[in-house]
Amino acid sequence: MRLLRARLADGPVYYGWLVVAACFLASGVVFGMTYSFGVFLDPLAATFPASTARISLVFGVQLFVLYVVAPPMGGVVEWLGPRRGLVLAAALLGGGMVAGSRAGSLPVLVLTYSVVTGAGMSVAFVVGYATPPQWFRRRRGLATGVASAGLGVGMVVIAPTAAALVGRVGWRGAFLVLGVALALALVLAALLMADDPAGVDAAVDTEFPDGRPEATGGWREQLRGVRAVAGNRAFLLLFAGYVLLYGTLYVLLNHLVNYAAGQGIRETGVLALSVLGGTTALTRLAVGGVGDRLGRLAVFVACGAAMALAVLVLPLAHTSLLVLAVAVFFGVGYGGTGALLSSVPADLFGERNLNALFGLVSLSFAVPGLLGPFVAGVGVDRLGSYTPVFVATGAVGLAGIALVAVAARLQGEL
């Protein structure tokens, strides 16, 4: 494979685009699977009798693990390199899903599917999002947009596939089949991946006319660099903004199918997940290049506001058409922020040690990932309605994107 990568690097296409293809696969595997959890909510509740809030914790704990271990996993990726990191991700993700398919209790399911699989997802997430900015500067928005579009494609493919598998072989069989298939997809991504341009003699002058920054010495110097950024006021505002903004995402993904079921249109809820995924994939392909021209931070802020507004108006959607329209609107907003997710910290704080820095930023997703679906579930159980839950979630999302705008202004990027 080293020889094949060297030959591809000598071809007419910049090798960074093959790295983007590998990251596209990685992001599709990670988020196509975890964001399809709504398909499994009812079958898991039938197997492990529990409240909506408790079953939602399977999803919440997985997201918490995915993001809370991202900082150390970023260090692991710096040490192993992205290619070996993807192999590790395949082993953890696939092994956790196969073991989870045999879980006899809810705690065992959380240990296997939420914790072990979540750790594998974390490695693939860091590689998929933090690697493209290290290969691109001039076309960074486009590259990160294409790589992150794998998320939407993964949702389009995996959500209906999971639903069909659950109908045929139950959720246990679906976990087994998907675990093996997704692990193989990550191995394929590893075969395409190269650890850095120097490893394949890829010319980087077009993307980095002033030179490409290299990692800072050993791990102690990397740690000092990351600590310096973490103490920056703009970083703290960005971190808090992400916490509030992405609560909208996790609440919507976990509860959209159940909300639609309450309107008597559950099938539309499942379809809406795929529609959201398709919309976000198309948006990511387009928005990255737009951000390069109009300003990546400005586009990110506008798209984040669209996410929050979509959740605010969701309680007004009582028909299939309106639910699908909200899914499209949210998908556009989420696609825009997702396309530029790793570009934002790179633009604000530089490319140096980006795997570790992006892993640190990713901690901000852990809190809304764990608490968002759970708190929303408690709200629905106690209030008997999704309306106040979605209105509160949307308002919190607007506050979050306002903090991101302030952080960008402090760094002179907005």
C-alpha positions in Angstrom: 0.0 0.0 0.0 2.9 2.4 0.6 4.0 1.9 -3.0 0.4 2.5 -4.2 0.1 5.7 -2.1 3.4 6.9 -3.5 2.2 6.3 -7.1 -1.1 8.2 -6.4 0.9 11.1 -5.0 2.8 11.3 -8.3 -0.5 11.6 -10.2 -2.2 14.8 -11.3 -4.5 15.0 -8.2 -3.2 16.4 -5.0 -3.0 13.6 -2.5 -4.8 15.7 0.0 -8.0 14.9 -1.9 -7.5 11.2 -1.3 -7.1 12.0 2.4 -10.3 13.9 2.2 -12.0 10.8 0.7 -10.7 8.7 3.6 -12.1 11.2 6.1 -15.4 11.3 4.2 -15.7 7.5 4.9 -14.7 7.9 8.5 -17.2 10.7 9.2 -19.9 8.7 7.4 -19.3 5.6 9.5 -19.2 7.5 12.9 -22.2 9.8 12.5 -24.3 7.7 10.2 -24.4 5.1 12.9 -24.7 7.2 16.0 -27.2 9.6 14.5 -29.4 6.7 13.5 -30.1 5.8 17.1 -33.7 6.9 16.9 -34.4 3.8 14.8 -33.4 1.6 17.7 -35.2 3.5 20.5 -38.5 1.6 20.4 -36.9 -1.9 19.8 -34.5 -1.3 22.8 -37.4 -0.1 25.0 -39.2 -3.4 24.2 -36.2 -5.5 25.1 -35.1 -3.5 28.2 -38.3 -2.1 29.8 -37.4 1.5 30.9 -38.4 5.1 30.5 -37.7 7.1 27.4 -35.1 9.1 29.4 -33.2 5.9 30.5 -33.2 4.4 27.0 -32.0 7.8 25.6 -28.9 7.4 27.9 -27.6 4.7 25.6 -27.3 7.4 22.9 -26.2 10.1 25.4 -23.5 8.1 27.0 -22.1 7.1 23.6 -21.9 10.8 22.5 -20.4 11.7 25.9 -17.7 9.1 25.4 -17.1 10.0 21.8 -16.4 13.6 22.7 -14.9 13.4 26.2 -12.2 11.0 25.1 -11.4 13.0 22.0 -8.6 15.0 23.7 -6.6 11.9 24.6 -7.5 10.3 21.3 -6.2 13.4 19.6 -2.9 12.7 21.3 -3.1 9.0 20.3 -3.6 10.1 16.7 -0.6 12.5 16.9 1.4 9.5 18.1 0.1 6.7 15.9 -0.7 8.8 12.8 -4.1 9.0 11.2 -3.7 5.8 9.2 -3.1 3.5 12.2 -5.7 5.5 14.1 -8.3 4.4 11.7 -7.3 0.8 12.2 -7.7 1.2 15.9 -11.1 2.9 15.4 -12.3 -0.1 13.3 -11.3 -2.6 16.0 -13.1 -0.6 18.8 -16.2 0.4 16.8 -16.8 -3.0 15.3 -15.9 -5.0 18.4 -18.2 -2.9 20.6 -21.2 -3.3 18.2 -20.7 -7.0 17.9 -20.5 -7.4 21.7 -23.5 -5.1 22.1 -25.6 -7.3 19.9 -25.4 -9.9 22.7 -26.1 -7.6 25.6 -28.5 -9.2 28.1 -29.1 -6.0 30.1 -29.1 -2.2 29.7 -25.9 -1.7 31.6 -24.0 -4.2 29.4 -25.4 -2.5 26.3 -24.1 0.8 27.6 -20.7 -0.7 28.4 -20.3 -2.3 24.9 -22.2 -0.1 22.5 -22.0 3.2 24.3 -18.5 3.0 25.8 -16.4 0.7 23.6 -18.0 1.7 20.3 -18.0 5.3 21.4 -14.3 5.2 21.9 -13.8 3.9 18.4 -16.0 6.6 17.0 -13.9 9.2 18.9 -10.7 8.1 17.1 -12.4 8.1 13.7 -14.0 11.5 14.5 -10.7 13.1 15.3 -9.1 11.7 12.2 -12.0 12.6 9.9 -12.3 16.2 11.0 -8.9 17.3 12.2 -6.8 15.8 9.3 -8.1 17.8 6.2 -7.1 21.2 7.6 -3.5 19.9 8.0 -3.4 19.3 4.2 -5.2 22.4 3.0 -5.2 26.1 3.7 -6.3 27.9 0.5 -9.2 25.5 -0.1 -9.7 24.5 3.6 -13.4 25.2 3.7 -14.0 23.1 0.6 -11.8 20.3 1.9 -13.4 20.1 5.3 -16.9 20.5 3.8 -16.4 17.5 1.4 -14.8 15.4 4.2 -17.6 16.1 6.7 -20.3 15.5 4.0 -19.7 11.8 4.8 -21.9 12.4 7.9 -24.9 13.2 5.7 -24.3 10.4 3.3 -23.8 8.0 6.2 -27.2 9.1 7.6 -28.9 8.6 4.2 -27.5 5.1 3.9 -27.3 3.8 7.5 -30.6 5.0 8.9 -32.9 3.3 6.4 -30.5 0.3 6.3 -30.7 0.0 10.1 -34.5 0.3 10.0 -34.7 -2.5 7.4 -32.4 -4.7 9.3 -34.3 -4.2 12.5 -37.5 -5.2 10.7 -35.8 -8.4 9.3 -33.4 -9.6 12.0 -34.2 -7.4 15.0 -31.9 -4.9 16.6 -29.4 -7.5 17.7 -28.9 -8.8 14.2 -28.7 -5.2 12.9 -25.9 -4.4 15.4 -24.0 -7.4 14.3 -24.3 -6.8 10.5 -23.6 -3.0 10.8 -20.7 -3.6 13.2 -18.8 -5.8 10.8 -19.7 -3.6 7.7 -18.7 -0.4 9.3 -15.4 -1.8 10.6 -14.5 -2.8 7.1 -15.3 0.6 5.8 -12.9 2.1 8.3 -10.2 -0.3 7.2 -10.7 0.8 3.6 -10.4 4.5 4.8 -7.1 3.5 6.4 -5.8 2.1 3.1 -6.4 5.5 1.5 -5.0 7.6 4.3 -1.5 9.0 4.5 -0.1 10.4 7.7 1.4 13.6 6.3 2.4 15.1 2.9 6.1 14.3 3.4 5.3 10.6 3.8 4.1 10.5 0.1 6.2 13.4 -1.2 3.1 15.4 -1.9 3.8 19.0 -3.0 2.0 21.5 -0.7 3.1 24.8 -2.3 -0.3 25.5 -3.8 -2.2 25.1 -0.5 0.6 26.6 1.7 2.5 29.2 -0.3 4.1 30.5 2.8 5.1 27.0 4.0 3.2 24.4 6.0 3.6 24.5 9.8 4.9 21.4 11.4 4.0 19.9 14.7 5.9 21.4 17.7 8.6 19.0 18.9 7.6 16.3 21.4 4.4 15.8 23.4 5.4 18.2 26.1 5.7 21.1 23.7 2.5 20.1 22.0 0.8 20.1 25.4 2.1 23.6 26.2 0.8 24.9 22.9 -2.6 23.4 23.5 -2.7 24.8 27.0 -1.9 28.3 25.8 -4.8 28.2 23.4 -7.1 26.7 26.0 -6.5 29.7 28.2 -7.5 32.2 25.5 -10.8 34.0 26.3 -11.9 33.5 22.7 -11.4 29.7 23.0 -13.5 29.6 26.2 -16.3 31.5 24.4 -16.1 29.2 21.4 -16.2 26.2 23.7 -19.3 27.5 25.6 -21.0 28.4 22.3 -20.6 24.9 20.9 -22.0 23.4 24.1 -25.2 25.4 23.8 -25.6 25.3 20.0 -25.2 21.5 19.5 -27.8 20.7 22.1 -30.2 21.4 19.3 -28.7 18.7 17.2 -28.7 15.9 19.9 -32.3 16.7 21.1 -33.6 16.7 17.5 -31.9 13.5 16.4 -32.9 11.6 19.5 -36.5 12.7 19.7 -37.6 13.5 16.1 -38.9 10.0 15.4 -40.9 9.9 18.7 -42.2 13.4 18.1 -43.5 12.3 14.6 -45.0 9.2 16.2 -47.0 11.4 18.5 -48.4 13.2 15.4 -49.3 9.8 14.0 -46.6 9.9 11.3 -43.8 7.8 12.7 -42.6 6.7 9.2 -42.2 10.3 8.3 -39.9 10.7 11.4 -37.6 7.9 10.1 -37.7 9.4 6.6 -36.9 12.9 8.1 -33.6 11.5 9.5 -32.6 10.5 6.0 -33.8 13.8 4.5 -31.8 15.6 7.1 -28.8 13.5 6.3 -29.1 14.1 2.5 -29.6 17.8 3.0 -26.6 18.2 5.3 -24.5 16.2 2.8 -25.4 18.4 -0.1 -25.0 21.6 2.0 -21.5 20.6 3.2 -20.4 20.1 -0.4 -21.5 23.6 -1.3 -20.9 25.6 1.9 -17.2 24.9 2.3 -16.4 26.7 -0.9 -18.8 29.5 -0.1 -17.1 29.9 3.2 -13.7 30.2 1.6 -15.1 33.2 -0.5 -17.4 34.9 1.9 -15.7 34.2 5.2 -15.8 30.9 7.1 -16.7 32.3 10.5 -19.6 34.5 9.1 -21.1 31.5 7.2 -20.7 29.3 10.3 -22.7 31.8 12.5 -25.5 32.2 10.0 -25.9 28.4 9.6 -25.8 27.9 13.4 -28.7 30.4 13.8 -30.7 28.4 11.2 -30.2 25.2 13.3 -31.7 26.9 16.4 -34.6 28.5 14.5 -35.5 25.1 13.0 -35.9 23.5 16.4 -37.9 26.5 17.6 -40.5 26.1 14.9 -40.7 22.3 15.0 -43.7 22.3 17.4 -45.7 23.9 14.6 -45.1 20.9 12.4 -48.0 18.6 12.6 -48.0 17.1 9.1 -45.6 15.0 7.1 -44.8 17.9 4.8 -44.0 20.3 7.6 -41.9 17.8 9.5 -39.8 17.2 6.4 -39.5 20.9 5.7 -38.1 21.5 9.2 -35.7 18.6 8.6 -34.5 20.2 5.4 -34.1 23.6 7.1 -32.2 22.1 10.0 -30.1 20.0 7.6 -29.0 23.1 5.7 -27.9 24.8 9.0 -26.2 21.8 10.4 -24.5 21.1 7.1 -23.1 24.6 7.1 -21.7 24.4 10.6 -20.5 20.8 10.1 -18.6 21.7 6.9 -16.7 24.4 8.8 -16.4 22.7 12.2 -12.7 22.0 12.1 -11.9 25.1 10.0 -13.2 27.4 12.8 -10.5 26.4 15.5 -7.8 26.2 12.7 -8.7 29.7 11.5 -8.9 31.2 15.0 -5.9 29.5 16.6 -3.7 28.1 13.9 -3.1 24.6 12.4 -0.3 23.6 14.8 -1.1 20.4 16.8 -4.6 20.5 15.4 -5.4 16.8 16.2 -5.0 17.6 19.9 -6.6 21.0 19.7 -9.6 19.7 17.9 -9.9 16.9 20.4 -10.0 19.5 23.1 -12.7 21.6 21.3 -14.7 18.3 20.9 -15.1 18.1 24.7 -17.8 20.8 24.2 -20.0 18.2 22.5 -19.9 15.8 25.4 -22.2 17.8 27.7 -25.1 18.4 25.3 -24.6 14.9 23.9 -25.1 13.3 27.3 -27.5 15.7 28.9 -29.5 17.0 26.0 -31.5 13.9 25.0 -31.9 12.9 28.7 -33.2 16.3 29.8 -35.5 16.4 26.8 -36.8 13.0 27.7 -37.4 14.0 31.3 -39.2 17.1 30.0 -41.5 15.1 27.7 -42.2 12.5 30.4 -43.2 15.2 33.0 -44.9 17.7 30.7 -46.4 15.3 28.3 -45.5 17.6 25.3 -42.6 18.3 23.1 -43.5 22.0 22.6 -41.8 23.5 25.6 -38.8 21.2 25.2 -38.2 22.2 21.5 -38.8 25.9 22.3 -36.3 25.9 25.1 -33.8 24.0 23.1 -34.0 26.4 20.2 -33.5 29.5 22.5 -30.4 27.9 24.0 -29.1 27.3 20.5 -29.4 30.9 19.6 -27.5 31.9 22.7 -24.8 29.5 21.7 -24.2 30.9 18.3 -24.1 34.4 19.7 -21.1 33.3 21.9 -19.4 31.9 18.8 -19.8 35.2 17.1 -18.3 37.0 20.0 -15.3 34.6 20.0 -14.7 35.2 16.3 -14.9 39.0 16.8 -12.3 38.8 19.6 -9.9 37.1 17.2 -10.6 39.6 14.4 -12.2 37.0 12.2 -15.8 38.5 12.1 
